[in-house]
Amino acid sequence: MVMSQIFPYAASTGAITVRVAPRYLPDQSDPERDYFVWAYHVRVENHGDQPVQLLARHWIITDGHGRIDEIEGDGVVGVQPLIGPGGAYDYVSGCPLPTPHGVMQGRYHMRWSDGLGLDVAIPSFRLEMPGNVAGLN
């Protein structure tokens, strides 16, 4: 992953920090058919003194019409990464919407190597088509 990536959104829960950088994908979007696609790069940082494993995710996605879609599942992008002390895990995923803007937020369920579980906040972040006036469809 590109280490110089700028992450405009971040949230910390205890020793875990989640950073997110969304990016609109015009080549995969079709605005005339109300289809808009974003990629989002996530970095999960472990500032603790023991390994932690990301076990599950829960996303809340709100489109520009206020419709909410909740997505839950094991791990992220098909894995349940183990993140060592001082380490980080990066991945990129995507989200299509029927509107040129929306919001994503959520949480990860994680477990420390000593067995203690925790829910970690994923910061709320905007999905915005460049040039779109927020609130207009």
C-alpha positions as CSV (number, residue, x, y, z in Angstrom):
1,M,0.0,0.0,0.0
2,V,1.0,3.6,-0.6
3,M,2.2,4.8,2.8
4,S,1.8,8.5,1.8
5,Q,-2.0,8.0,1.5
6,I,-3.9,10.9,3.2
7,F,-6.7,9.6,5.4
8,P,-9.2,12.4,6.0
9,Y,-11.3,10.4,8.4
10,A,-10.1,8.7,11.6
11,A,-11.6,7.3,14.9
12,S,-9.8,5.7,17.8
13,T,-11.3,3.2,20.2
14,G,-8.7,2.5,23.0
15,A,-5.5,1.4,21.3
16,I,-7.1,0.8,17.9
17,T,-7.3,3.6,15.3
18,V,-9.3,3.2,12.0
19,R,-8.5,5.6,9.2
20,V,-10.5,5.9,5.9
21,A,-9.9,7.6,2.6
22,P,-12.8,7.4,0.1
23,R,-12.4,8.0,-3.6
24,Y,-15.1,8.4,-6.3
25,L,-14.7,6.1,-9.3
26,P,-16.0,7.9,-12.4
27,D,-14.9,5.0,-14.7
28,Q,-17.2,2.5,-12.8
29,S,-20.1,4.9,-12.3
30,D,-23.0,5.7,-14.6
31,P,-24.7,8.9,-13.4
32,E,-27.3,8.8,-16.2
33,R,-28.5,5.5,-14.7
34,D,-28.2,6.7,-11.1
35,Y,-25.3,4.4,-10.4
36,F,-22.3,5.9,-8.5
37,V,-19.3,4.0,-7.2
38,W,-16.6,4.7,-4.6
39,A,-13.5,2.9,-3.4
40,Y,-12.5,3.4,0.2
41,H,-9.1,2.6,1.6
42,V,-9.1,1.6,5.3
43,R,-6.1,1.3,7.6
44,V,-6.6,-0.4,11.0
45,E,-3.7,0.5,13.4
46,N,-2.9,-1.4,16.5
47,H,-1.2,0.9,19.1
48,G,-1.6,-1.7,21.8
49,D,1.0,-4.1,23.3
50,Q,-0.5,-7.4,22.1
51,P,-1.9,-8.7,18.8
52,V,-5.5,-8.1,17.9
53,Q,-7.6,-9.9,15.3
54,L,-10.4,-8.3,13.2
55,L,-13.2,-10.8,13.3
56,A,-16.3,-9.1,11.9
57,R,-17.7,-5.9,10.4
58,H,-20.9,-4.0,10.6
59,W,-21.5,-1.2,8.1
60,I,-24.3,1.4,8.0
61,I,-24.6,3.0,4.6
62,T,-27.0,5.9,4.0
63,D,-27.6,7.1,0.5
64,G,-28.6,10.6,-0.6
65,H,-32.3,9.8,-0.2
66,G,-31.8,8.8,3.4
67,R,-32.2,5.0,2.7
68,I,-30.1,2.9,5.1
69,D,-28.5,-0.4,4.2
70,E,-26.7,-2.4,7.0
71,I,-24.1,-5.0,6.1
72,E,-22.6,-7.5,8.5
73,G,-20.2,-10.2,7.9
74,D,-17.0,-12.0,8.9
75,G,-13.7,-10.2,8.5
76,V,-12.9,-7.7,5.7
77,V,-12.3,-8.5,2.0
78,G,-12.4,-12.3,2.8
79,V,-9.9,-12.3,5.7
80,Q,-9.8,-12.0,9.5
81,P,-6.4,-10.2,9.8
82,L,-4.2,-10.5,12.9
83,I,-2.5,-7.2,13.5
84,G,0.6,-7.2,15.7
85,P,1.5,-4.6,18.3
86,G,2.5,-1.4,16.5
87,G,1.3,-2.8,13.2
88,A,-1.5,-1.9,10.7
89,Y,-3.7,-3.7,8.2
90,D,-4.7,-1.9,5.0
91,Y,-7.4,-2.9,2.5
92,V,-9.5,-1.4,-0.2
93,S,-13.2,-2.1,-0.9
94,G,-16.0,-0.4,-2.7
95,C,-19.5,0.9,-2.4
96,P,-22.1,1.6,-5.1
97,L,-25.0,4.0,-4.4
98,P,-28.1,5.2,-6.4
99,T,-27.2,8.8,-5.5
100,P,-24.2,11.1,-6.0
101,H,-23.5,11.3,-2.3
102,G,-24.0,9.3,0.9
103,V,-22.4,8.4,4.2
104,M,-20.8,5.3,5.6
105,Q,-20.0,4.4,9.2
106,G,-19.8,1.3,11.3
107,R,-17.7,-0.9,13.6
108,Y,-15.4,-3.8,13.7
109,H,-15.6,-6.6,16.3
110,M,-12.0,-7.5,17.3
111,R,-10.3,-9.7,19.8
112,W,-7.1,-9.2,21.7
113,S,-4.7,-12.2,22.0
114,D,-5.7,-12.5,25.7
115,G,-9.3,-13.3,24.6
116,L,-10.8,-9.9,25.4
117,G,-13.2,-8.7,22.7
118,L,-13.9,-5.1,21.7
119,D,-16.0,-3.2,19.2
120,V,-14.0,-0.6,17.3
121,A,-15.6,2.5,15.7
122,I,-15.2,3.1,12.0
123,P,-15.4,6.8,11.5
124,S,-18.4,8.3,9.6
125,F,-17.2,9.3,6.1
126,R,-18.8,11.0,3.2
127,L,-19.1,9.5,-0.3
128,E,-19.3,12.5,-2.6
129,M,-19.1,12.8,-6.3
130,P,-16.8,15.6,-7.3
131,G,-18.7,18.7,-8.3
132,N,-21.9,17.5,-6.7
133,V,-23.7,20.0,-4.4
134,A,-24.3,18.0,-1.2
135,G,-28.0,17.3,-0.6
136,L,-29.0,17.5,-4.3
137,N,-29.6,14.3,-6.3
